[in-house]
Amino acid sequence: MMYGIAPMCALPWSADRLDMRAYFDMTMDLSAELTLKIYVTTAAGYATEPSDTPANQPFRGVLQSFSFSRSIMQSDIGQFTTGTGNLTISNDDAEYDFLPLSYAIDGRPIQIRLGRVDAPYAETYPLARLTASGWNIDTEVISIDIEDNSYKLEVPLQPNTYGGTGGADGGSDLAGKRKPLVFGNTLNVSPVLLVPNLLIYQLHDGPMQAVDAVYDRGVPLTAGGDVADYAALAASSVTPGQFKTCLAAGMVKLGSSAAGTVTADLRGDNSAGYITATADIVRWALRERTVLADPDDLDVASFDAVNAAQPAPIAYFAGPDDNLTVAAFVQALMGGIGGWGGHRLDGTFEVRIFSAPSGEPVASFTRADMIGGDIKREPLPESYRPPRWRWRVPYARNWTVQTDLAGAVTAAHKAFVAEPYRLAEASSATIQLDHPFAQDRDPIESWFANEADAAAEAARLIDLFKTTRAIYRMPLPRRALRREMGDVIRVTHERFDLRFGRLMTVVEWKAQVNFAGDGTDVVEIAAYG
């Protein structure tokens, strides 16, 4: 079904050729055979040209307003970002009264494009690809709640569970539990006892790179080789005091019953090549556990940029009792390197690292751009006030804290397994001097494998927040609609220290655009600088 009030021959511009036109389309599937597509635009309606895609398509002129907001400012700056908003469409003529009788809107894709009315549809700018989450249809308007595609990440990081039928499927005591996942060089992981009578344990759901050590009550066992599959592992004999691996299935088999807790050091997932960098592991989760297509649904350049900026190896273990979603996993990993993940307005998923603004800005704004308001200076989020004089960053996590160890265990290994992680730190006497109330807070959550990388991150954080900075909030013109989280902009203003222009990093974006002509547009940006 399609709706339009403009004649099919209508030209794509208005009389004055100066106005902006917004386009909105939404697809709703009633069944495999019947799809409803709604096309609306602003002002007096519109029809695409024969050369456009879609061709000769009428757009009803009933789009009234668009609002949306995104932010990377929570308790900390970064980690994960989502966006929510609203669209309104006129229903004065009762054209859409039938919709709630036959259609549901949640999960339906929405596209918004912007362009000048004197330009063809093919030259419009794709402002946003979003998702409808709900609506209300009354006698005057349709109000549609919208959000970005983050809901697609609200799925289990590990959907694979044990069936409890025995063998590689685990016994009845494991039925319904999640299979373990390991990424990078993880230390002292507790494997799942998969087949008790055969002494077979599972470390990872899928191919893994290597098993570097297996311990029984802290005593290292001797490696006894690798076999091709579970059947070969089950049939193999293992000498007491040794272990045999099946790297292809993520399993090990002991040669004798364990005297106590069994743990292992291993290098994890190798399903498509061994991966250790944060951005690569996040990309694995998006590709393997969500409906997002790689590379089409990803901002690949952002993953490459994060890999270049932070290639440090990390280590992460998700056990049978972990119920992480992909969203929570991405938040944990990206937060561990001072970054975030989230969907851009164009619908692609990006990752970034929060850093001080530098380089060439993507846009510049002055006091003259701030129509309808003025700049405001706000403090940083509470977690950065007063500033920290010391940052502590964990590395070399021990995934099984142990105290019940055999007497033959070395002092060094006893010390290692007694603590959940080691700490690298960076401190500043200058911050302590300048800020008598400066804080020494808890370590951040991070997953670094090596001390040097954790120390480098601690030093980066000290340097990032030692300079007196603030959040600057400002109303801007419609061209600010294109800005993304993390973009670097230049702001020039006669107030504060902005007279000669200052680089800032966008941390929040809010838009309220009224297409009906009965209100004032607001594009508000908050930036760190």
Secondary structure, 3 states (H helix, E strand, C coil): CCCCCCCCCCCCCCCCCCCEEEEEEEEEECCCCCEEEEEEECCCCEECCCCCCCCCCEEECCEEEEEEEEECECCCECEEECEEEEEEEECCCCCCCCHHHHCCCCCCEEEEEEEECCCCHHHCEEEEEEEEEEEEECCCEEEEEEECHHHHHCCECCCCECCCCCHHHCCHHHCCCECCEEECEEEEECCEEEEHHHCEEECCCCCEEEEEEEEECCEECEEEEECCCHHHHHHCCCCCCEEEEECCCCEEEECCCCCCCEEEEEEEECCCCCCCEHHHHHHHHHHHHCCCCCCCCECHHHHHHHHHHCCCEECEEECCCCCCEHHHHHHHHHHCCCEEEEECCCCCEEEEECCCCCCCCCEEEEHHHCCCCCCEEECCCHHHCCCECEEEEEECCECCCCCCCCCCCCHHHHHHHCCCCEEEEEECHHHHHHCCCCECCCCCCCCECCHHHHHHHHHHHHHHHHCCCCEEEEEECHHHHHCCCCCEEEEECCCCCCCCCEEEEEEEEEEEEECCCCCCCEEEEEEEC
